[in-house]
Structures are given as C-alpha cells and as structure tokens.
Amino acid sequence: MTTRWFGAKVQRVEDDRLLRGNGHFTDDIDDGALESVLVRSPFAHARINSIDVSAARALPGVSAVYLAADLPFGQTDLPILIPHPNLTHGRTQRCLASDVVRYVGEAVAFVVAENRYIAEDAADLVEVDYEPLPVVITPEASAAAEHLVHDDVPGNVAAEMIQDVGDVQSALAAAPHRKRLHLRFERGAASPMEARAVWARWSEPEHRLTVYDSTQSPTSIRGGLAVLFRLPESDVDVIAPDVGGGFGPKIMLFYPDELLVPFAAMRLGRPVKWTEDRQEHFTAVNQERGQVHEVEVGFDGDGRVLALDDDFIHDAGAYTPYGIILPIITAAQVPGPYRVPNYRVRFRDVYTNATPTSPYRGAGRPHACFAMERTLDAIAAELALDRIEVRRRNLIQSDQFPYEVGVAWQDGNRVIYDSGNYPALVERALQMLGPRPDGDHIGMGLSPYVEGTGVGPYEGAHVQVLVSGKVIAATGIPSQGQAHATAWAQIVADRLGVDVGDVEVTSGDTRKFQWGVGTFASRGAVTAGNAMAVAAGMVAEKAKHVAADFLEVDPADLELAGGAVRVKGSPDRGIPLAAVAVLANPMRYAFGGGTEAATQFTARPRPGPPLLEGQEPGLEATGYFSPVGSAWAAGCHAAYVRVDPKTFRLEILKYVVVHDCGRLINPLVVEGQIEGGVAQGIGGAFYERLAYDADGQLRNASFMEFLMPYATEIPEIEIDHIETPSPLNPLGIKGAGEAGVIPVGAVIASAVEEALGIPITEMPLSPLKLYELSQAQTS
Amino acid sequence: MKVNGVAQPAPADPRRLLSDHLRHDLGLTGTHVGCEHGVCGCCTVLFDGAPVRSCLMLAVQAEGHDVTTIEGLAASDEPLHPVQQAFHECHGLQCGFCTPGFVMSVVGLLHEHPDPTPEQVDEGISGNLCRCTGYASIRRAVRRAAELTQK
C-alpha cells in the first residue's frame, strides 16, 4: 500500500457546502415541525409547591404543555452513564423536575406550539410556586456540608477514591524538602457556537422514529430512545448532521429535550423541534473544571520529586450523570510527563447547586496539569533553581516506555504510557521560543503535558466501492468540525488506490452505520480512523480476489492503484475498480452502469458457483477497531507574556507548541485543532469566568459578559511536531483533539507569576483578579 | 425587500426577526443564529452592502432594502466567491457554524479596505466569534481573500 494521502495537507472535502451556506445543521430542518421551549428553574435550590399550566395551555397556537406527571417516564431517574463502585451516592435528575430543583436551568415544563414565538409566550404563562432552599455553590462549601444538595447524600459526597503508588507518608517524612500548595481551578464553559438542538418525527405507517440531534453520540442516543420507547433499535434513526462545535458537553445523554422532543412528536403526530437559545445554554448545558487541590510535595536538593500527595475536591454540580470520569482522569494525569515514585491521590466528588459537570475539552487534565506545574515552579522557587532545569530532572526519559504510572485510567485499565519523547518536546519548545524579549513585566511559562487519547471500547466502519467506482464510507461517530470526512477519506483512498475526492464519508448517521460510541476523549482518529483502515483493507483484499479470478493471476501479485486492481510491475494489465465492484456481485439482471459484465452469459465462465467460496456479494466490508489501551499523546507549550502593571492587561508576545500525536493523518487538520485548543485555553485562563453568585445565579450568562476571546485576544501560535508512533494501533496514531487546551493555564500562570512577582495559585486570571492579588501582596 | 437580488413579500408577523425570516420563511439557512443578542456575529448579512446582525433586526425593518446572505455570494454551480475560496485554502473553518457570518464580515471589510493592514484585519473580524479555529487561519484567509480579490 502506498501512502499518497496519509500525512498530506489535504484540503478539506467538507468546506464547499459549509462555505456556500449549504451546511445542514439541526435547526435548519423545519418540515412543518412544531416548536418547543423548556421552562427552567430560576432558583438554584428550591422546593416546587405547585405548577399551574392552565393559562399556557389555553393560549391559542399551543399544542401541548407537559409536566413530569404527563410523562410515562416522568418518575424515572435519567441514567448514570458510567457507573463506578466508588460512586456510592450517584444521583441523576429526572426529565422534568416536579419536587425539588437543584440548579438554575433545571427543566420543569415543556411547551410545544405552532412556532417558537408562541411557545415562548406560553412558557412565560407557566406559573411555578417555588420555595427557596439553602444554596451550596462552591466546592469548599459543599465539602463543609453546612447544607445538603441532596437530603440523602451525607456530606454532599457523591464519591471518594484513594489511590496509592509507593509509600507517600514515609517518602514525605524522609524528604529533605517539603512544600504545601493550595490550588483552585474554577468552572468553565465549552460554548460551541451552535447551541444544542433536537428535531424528531414519528411515522406511524413506517412505525419509525427519526431524530436529528446536535449530539456527539447518535448511536448511544438511539439505544436510549429504543429502550425508553420500547422500540427495536432498527425502528429508530438518530442522525447528528452538521454539528456546530461540541467540545464535550454534547456527549452527554440525556438532556431532557432529547427525550421530550421525540416523545412529543410521537404524541402529537407531527414533527417537533427544539432549539436552545444562548442564555439557556449557559446554565442548562454541562460545564466543567471546578476543583480545589491540596498538594504536598517532598523533594530533594536537586529539585527531584520524591513524593506527591494530592487531596482534591471535584465540583460535580447538582447531579452525576457522567459518573466520576472527570476526577478519575485528573487523578491519573496529575503526574503527567514526570516520574513521581511515590504518589497518593484522594478525591471527593461533591455536589453543588450548579449545572452538572461532564467533560469539556481537556476533561480533567488542564487542572491536573496546573496542579503539577505549579508544584514544580514552587520547588524551583524554594531551591532557587531554574524552572526548566527542575522539569528536565523530573521528566520521564525516552527509554522508559512503556511507562506505568500506577493509577487507574478512565477505561478501566491502568495508566501505561505507550510511547513518547518528553525531553525532546521541551528542548524543541525552548528552541522555538528563542531569546527573551526586552522590556519590563515580561514572564516566561513552559509546560509539557501528556494526554491519554483514543479510549475504547471500539468504533467501526463500512466501506463500499460502488459500480461507478466511487467509494462510500461510513462510521458511527459524528464530526463537530474535526474534518473526519477528509481524514477518513485519506485513509480509505490509500488502501483502495483511489483519489481522495472519490471517497464520500458519512458519519454520525445510524442509518448508514449503526454501531459505535461517540466523538470524545480525542478518540476519533484512533478508533474510527483505524476502523476505516481495517474495513478498507478488507475491501482491498476482496477486490484482489475478485480481480484475480477475472485476470487469472494470483491475488498476491495484484495491487490497488490508480483506481484499478492491476498486476504489480505491469500497470497496464489490470481491471478498473468499478468493474471489480460489478464482478463482485454476480447477477441475473443488468441494471446499467456496466453491470451487464456480471450477468450469466457475459461473465467469463468458470467452474463452481458464481459467488466464490466464502465470498459475500458486493465490493464492501465492515471492520472494527478496539484498542487494547490508550495511546498517550504529549506536547509542550511555552510562551512569553507581558502584563501591564497598571491595567493588568495580558499581552502574549510569543506562543509556541510542540506536539506529538504519533503519525499525522493531515497536518492541516491537526494544526487547526491545536490553534483552536490553545485559543480555548487562553480564554479559560484569562478571559472566561462563570460568575456564580452566592445564590447560585450565573450573573454573566451571555456573550456580552462571558468574555470569549475574539481575534484581538488570540496571538499567532507557532507549531511544530515530533512523531512517536503509537504501538497500540495499526496506523500508529494518537488523538489530537484536546491537546491544545491542556497546558495553557499552567503556562499563563507561570508566565504571569514571573512577570508580576505575584504567586498564582488559581484559574482563571483576569485584570481584576491580578489587581486584587497585587493589592493583597502590597498590604 | 430584495434578498440576494430577488424581491420577496413582506413578512407576515411584525415581530419576526430578520434572522428567523431569512432562515425559516425564505429557507436561507446559511445564515446562522449563535447568540440572539448580537455578539457572536454568526447571523451577519449584508444590508445595502454593509455587514449587520440579522438577529438584532426585525424583518419588517428590511422593507425597501437589499439583503445579501451567504447564499447570494456564489450560485451553487459557480466557483466559490474569493472570500469563500480563501477560507477553504487556509483552513479558515472547522465546524462551519460561524463561517457564513465571518465570510459576510470579510466581504464587507474588503469592500472598505481592499488591502487591509493586520490591524484592519483584526478590527474587521472582531465582531465575530469562532470557537474552533483560534482565528489564526481566519486571519490568513482574510489576507488570501484580499489577494484573490485583487487578481
């Protein structure tokens, strides 16, 4: 197999329709749909005494107003997606709350009307009598447990987990130096530009439910809807069409609307749609990142870490639908690219009266990286050593792979780094960063990081050569902008010897491919990419066997190239792939397109049955890839920043990234992922803050006040790659989706600390925060 | 009002937003709605040639005016408009949701500044949010669009 496309900067095949305004996003679908609105709680914690929907139901144009009591599944708790033995007090919400609400934005009623305008008018007419209850909003307050979020969860603790590597107590006691740090990381919001949306239709004659959903996991949504509505999965189609960014929160299932919209469509006999507005997105869609770490580190006089004890609390929010994956990832990733011979980590996952949390790009890692990097800077400061030198002395070396960290990983396995070269990443980043710019109040930050990518359990792919010679390929996982259609086409095109433009990919449509898990955890390329390679490889083998029969040669002497199956070394002796597709389906009735070549009086006669022994008709195959463990990507970011000592404005003078995601499928796409990730990291480090007040109200639930960066805040990012292939998958690739965001907070913190001489122990920063810290230091 | 050069009847509902009218009455779904409060720029269209937020206007306010949406830049059987072509060449889009708004803003920018300085580029796209690209590729696309437009 030649690799003409793999590794090339192939321009994206999905661009044309998106650029022309011909994209197909969920809210673009109308088809006579009724429109709907959710009535949401304005209180962070309250008892519902009564709900009066009579005025709303009476409004002309209103089709239905549903409360929990109107739903057959109204008293069913939504699923805990990833149960875990340590999640002793897991709690999930119900589709519509009828008793107690536990965060601002929790849904209590669902209004369906002729159009959105009427639905919103009707939602305003729903009268809910709330009795406010005490609010628990910070993770510290939750851990103190003065008030409870759930009456039956003592101490507000959903889960506790302790892991030990080595003997931390003894190692700390024996360490020549010890240091304690208190580190705080606040919540952030993924904020994809497309908020969420669902459209559903029930066809009674076909007995078929069709759902369009801006989800990262259509196959799981389909499974859940089939269970809920007691339908065979084959009667439910779920399609994630074009999705306008995901970054994690769209992997959640179920948001209430994902059940209510199909339910209403089945009840009302008309298509129903729901499109979230930006304000409700801010409180109704899962958030992440709130953690408080108490770190104690023991180290020697050279700055080598001897023991690390991290005791942290994780802000679960009001419910734990996603289980304890986030704190498990944090616990696993605190040591990062460093050798930590004795490591103890304990976390408590605690409830607060805020929006539930689930993974947001980085998923537990930015805070883990922040904790470790702040610790290393503290060691350097304590010993008056160079910060970079301290990192060099602690890095895992390139001859130490596979490297076992000794803690649990999110897929149920242990954390084992498969391959990498961390010192090379750091040295290359320093080289790219170059000399320090002249001027005052300039700081440098550098942070290497690792990321466990490509978790299982599996993904699959279907690849078929049509009789036209065009190739179609499908996988279950959807794209939210990661150029899957281009990357998968590159992989398939190489194996079939065709032009990348001849491969048309469908993803995230259960009608085309019904098995799979979802797009999350930087896993798409590793799982679906390798599945594409497996399926296309099977098609190539089949093509060789069919062509060998026709050409009367040994299949081993054939190759796929130039859109044909041809004899190696004799490129003019072969048969077009389109003709092989015809011959792969022996037929009685020609239906045009050259298929007469496969009919009984035309095909070359040979003994035996028309369909070769063991052969299935059609030039197609379905293949799967199930990784044995995560492929561990890594990288190093470094930056020079300047902070204005009066206004505390941040200016990023230079930002460099060295990235290792194994073999690159398409550098253009990977660099786009990195640039976008860094921008999101910069936003989360200095501009974006979810300003919850003591009553649990999010005071800045709009893009006016939640300061997502514009172009004016984001510098040029210089990027370089090194490639240490993963030994765990045939393509040697590692995931790249989340990497850009992981170390940005750590880099900015280190650089700002140096620029201003103020200890930085929290995220996010802001001009106001730096002013307050400088005032506190002065006084 | 004229939309992409074609006269259209007045919207029936006086409180209908221009963005909703374009998307759901006229079926021009290339104009996207990202925030409904005029900050993200996804809904940017040209109003008598200048970029505006269609989510901050009522459809009736467009009576007697020319509106150009992303669909009006190049017919589907024609090559891409230079700004669209530049976004493609420079990987200036990922999920594509903010893209029509950016493209319309850049068309307006290049009309005003055919050869924009880096500061004018940032200024010209500073009313549009993108969560995927980190803007670097969009800046490259603006410069490339200026080249293509001048050719």
Interface residues (C-beta under 8 A of the other chain):
Chain A: Q11 R12 E14 D15 D16 L18 L19 R20 G21 N22 G23 F25 D27 D28 D30 R116 Y117 A190 S191 P192 M193 E194 A195 D242 V243 G244 G245 F247 D277 R278 Q279 Q480 G481 Q482 A483 L668 V669 E671 G672 E675 G676 G677 V678 A679 Q680 S702 F703 M704 M708 Y710 A711 T712 I714 E716 I717 G740
Chain B: D13 R15 R16 D20 R23 H24 L28 T29 G30 T31 H32 V33 G34 C35 E36 H37 V39 C40 C42 T69 I70 E71 L73 A74 S76 L80 Q84 F87 H88 E89 H91 L93 Q94 C95 G96 F97 C98 T99 P100 V103 V121 D122 I125 S126 G127 N128 L129 C130 R131 C132 T133 G134 Y135 A136 S137 I138 R139
